[in-house]
Amino acid sequence: MDAYFAKAGRNKWGDVELTLARTKAEDLITAGQVMTDALHSLGMKDITFVRDTKKVKIYMAMVPVMKGGYGQEWNPKDWQEENSFDRLAADMERSNPGLYVCGRPSWVGKLHKIKSRGQSTAGLTILVEETNELKRIMAANDPKILIRGRQRFGRV
């Protein structure tokens, strides 16, 4: 195997992320234990290998902007906290088996303008892993993903 570490760095949680080049995930499975032993010898104890997958951005229409769903007053500041999208992403993953949210979702448009227009829904873009289940959902004539208890139209 001609693999080498192409990139190394820390993420926002302090984890060290190593990116390997010139290899495939299938090849790493057999070399996983050797690599783990080598990293342990360098003093790194909690090692996790994660397979990188292709990601796609999908657009979801008519998503409620209220943090808890319908029937509440909402404020654009509700969505400015670091973990403000965590519950929404977790809800989408639980409600749609095979859908894996990879990045922080983002609203389409400025929230203060959406609020000034009196809107209670807006478009949302979400970065997800391209899985067979996502391909099946998006191949439908009317592709929909369940968000906050309702099916919402989506497109890649």
C-alpha positions in Angstrom: 0.0 0.0 0.0 1.4 3.4 -1.0 -0.8 5.4 1.3 0.5 8.5 3.1 -0.9 11.2 5.4 -1.8 14.0 3.0 -3.2 16.4 5.6 -3.4 16.6 9.4 -5.2 19.0 11.7 -7.4 19.6 14.6 -11.2 20.1 14.3 -13.2 22.5 16.6 -13.5 19.8 19.2 -9.8 19.3 19.5 -9.7 15.9 17.7 -6.8 15.2 15.4 -8.0 14.5 11.8 -5.6 12.7 9.5 -6.4 12.5 5.8 -4.8 9.6 3.8 -4.0 9.8 0.1 -3.4 7.1 -2.5 -5.6 4.5 -0.8 -9.2 3.2 -0.6 -11.3 2.5 2.4 -11.3 -1.2 1.6 -7.5 -1.3 1.7 -7.4 0.4 5.1 -9.6 -2.2 6.7 -6.8 -4.7 6.6 -4.2 -2.1 7.7 -6.4 -0.7 10.5 -4.8 -2.6 13.3 -1.2 -1.7 12.2 -2.1 2.0 11.9 -3.9 1.9 15.3 -0.8 0.3 17.0 1.5 3.0 15.3 -0.7 5.8 16.6 -0.9 4.3 20.1 2.9 4.2 20.1 2.8 8.0 19.5 0.6 8.5 22.6 -2.7 8.7 20.8 -5.2 6.4 22.7 -8.7 7.1 21.4 -8.5 6.2 17.7 -11.5 6.0 15.4 -11.3 5.4 11.6 -14.1 7.0 9.7 -14.8 6.4 6.0 -15.2 9.6 4.0 -18.2 9.5 1.7 -19.6 11.7 -1.1 -21.7 14.5 0.2 -24.5 16.4 -1.6 -26.4 19.5 -0.7 -30.2 19.3 -0.7 -32.7 22.1 -0.6 -35.8 21.6 1.6 -38.8 23.9 1.0 -41.3 25.3 3.5 -39.5 24.3 6.7 -40.9 26.0 9.9 -38.5 28.5 11.3 -39.8 28.2 14.9 -37.2 26.3 16.9 -39.8 23.9 18.4 -42.1 23.6 15.4 -45.4 25.3 14.7 -47.4 27.6 16.9 -44.7 29.7 18.5 -43.3 33.2 18.1 -39.8 33.0 16.7 -36.8 35.2 16.7 -33.8 35.2 14.3 -31.5 35.1 17.3 -32.8 31.6 18.0 -30.7 30.3 15.2 -27.4 32.1 16.0 -26.2 29.8 18.7 -23.5 27.3 17.9 -25.7 24.2 18.5 -29.0 25.8 17.3 -29.4 23.3 14.5 -28.5 20.1 16.5 -32.1 19.2 17.4 -33.3 19.8 13.8 -30.5 17.6 12.3 -31.1 14.9 14.9 -34.8 14.9 14.2 -34.2 14.6 10.4 -31.9 11.6 10.9 -34.3 9.9 13.3 -37.3 10.5 11.0 -35.5 9.5 7.8 -33.5 6.2 8.2 -30.5 6.3 5.9 -30.2 10.1 5.9 -27.0 11.3 7.5 -26.6 15.1 8.1 -22.9 16.0 7.6 -22.8 19.7 8.2 -24.7 22.5 9.8 -28.0 23.3 7.9 -28.5 26.9 6.8 -31.6 28.9 6.0 -32.0 30.3 2.5 -32.3 34.1 2.9 -31.8 36.5 5.8 -33.8 35.5 8.9 -34.5 39.1 9.9 -36.1 39.7 6.4 -38.1 36.5 6.7 -39.4 37.7 10.1 -40.2 41.2 8.8 -42.4 39.6 6.1 -44.3 37.6 8.7 -43.3 34.3 7.3 -43.2 31.2 9.5 -41.5 28.9 7.0 -38.4 29.2 4.8 -36.1 27.1 2.6 -33.3 25.2 4.2 -30.1 23.7 2.7 -28.6 20.6 4.2 -25.3 18.8 3.5 -25.9 15.0 3.7 -24.1 11.9 2.8 -25.0 10.4 -0.6 -26.4 7.1 0.5 -28.5 4.6 -1.5 -31.5 5.6 0.6 -31.0 9.3 -0.3 -30.7 8.3 -4.0 -34.0 6.4 -3.7 -35.8 9.3 -2.0 -34.5 11.9 -4.5 -35.3 9.6 -7.6 -39.0 9.8 -6.7 -41.3 11.9 -8.9 -42.1 14.1 -5.8 -39.0 13.8 -3.5 -39.9 14.4 0.1 -38.0 14.2 3.4 -39.7 14.1 6.8 -38.8 17.2 8.9 -40.6 18.1 12.1 -43.4 15.5 11.6 -44.3 16.6 8.0 -43.0 15.6 4.6 -41.2 18.5 2.9 -40.3 18.8 -0.8 -36.5 18.5 -1.4 -34.2 18.6 -4.4 -30.4 18.1 -4.9 
